[in-house]
Amino acid sequence: MYINTIVALTVQFGSLLGVAALVAALVNVLKVFGVVKDGTSQYWASGFSLVLFVVMVVLGIFRPDLTAVFVNDIALKIATVLTFVLGFVTTIVAAPFWHNQMSAGSVPIIGKSFTS
């Protein structure tokens, strides 16, 4: 009975770019905060993909009115917001470093001149 739903969702899941973008955004956020270590991204991405697939199967069985396209659109919106917030936070954190480097004259083109 549910096997047809699972098979249909399996085929649809492979074409959901919003879900893939959400997985990539989640892994990148976790990398910035040090949760995901170098060389382990593929494992985290696989785990997130598996969890999202299970969520889609459960939604497909218990909430068939929520289509894969709807779930994909929501995932894409979440991924977009996460990517924007991550970029914003990175800019805020990096700004003092770059300010100090440029103020100290560590940048060859921009900065203080030490000539007499």
N, C-alpha and C positions, 0 to 999 in steps of 0.2 A: 504494500500500500504506500509506504513512505519512500520506497526505493526509487520510484519514478521522480519524486520531488528531489531527492538527493542527486540523482543522475542529472537532472535538468539544472540544478544549482551548480554542480561541478562544472558543467560546460559553460555556464554563465560566469562563474567565478574567474575563469582564465581570461576573460575579456574586460574585467572591471579595472580600469585604470585609476579610478579614484581610490579604490582599496589599496592598490599598489603604491600610490602616492602617499596614502596614510601610513602604510608600513614603513616606507622610506623616511617620512617625517618623524615618526616615533623613534626609529633607530637613531636618526641624527640628533634628536633632542637628548636621548639617553647617552649618546657619545659625548656631547658637550658637557654633560653633568658627570661624566666618568663612570657611569653604570656599565656601558658597553665598552669593552676593552678592544684594542687593535687586534684584528684578525678574527674577531668573533661576530662580526656584523651579520654574516650569512646565517648563523645559527639563530640570532635574535629575529632576523627577518622571516626565517622559516617558521619560528614559533609564533610570531604575530600573525603570519598568514594562516597557520593552522587554526589559531584561536578565532580569527575573523571568519574563516570558512565554517567552523562549528557554529558560530553565532548566526551566520546566514542560513545554515541548515535548520537550526532551531526556529529562526524567524520564518523560514519557508514552510515549516510544518505547522507551527502554532499561529503564525500571522501571515497567511498566504496573500493577504491584501497588500503587504509591504513588498513591492517588487524589487528585484535585484538592481534595477535602474535607480529606484528611489534610494536604496542603501548606498549605491555607488555615488550618487550625488551628495549625500550627507558626508560620506567618507572624504570626498574630494574637497568639500567646504572645510572640514576639520583639518585636513592636510594643508590647505592653503593658509588657514589661520595659524597653524603651528609653525609653518615655514616663515611666515611674516614675523611672528613673535620671536622666533629663534634668531632671525636676522636682526631684529630690533635690539634684543638683549645683547647679542654679540657686538653690535655697534656701540652700545652704551658701555660695555665692559672694556672694549678695545680703545675707546676714545682717549682715556687718560694716558695710556701707554704711548700712543702716537703723539699726543700733545707733548709729553715729556721728551720724547725722542727729537721732535722738531725744535722744541725750545732749547734743548741742550746743544743744538748744532750738529746732531748726529746724522742729519740728512744732507748729502752733498749739495743739493740745489737750494733747498729751503732751510733757513735757520740763521743763527748768529754768525757773524764774520769775526774771525780772530786776527785779522790783519791790522797792522798799526797805521 
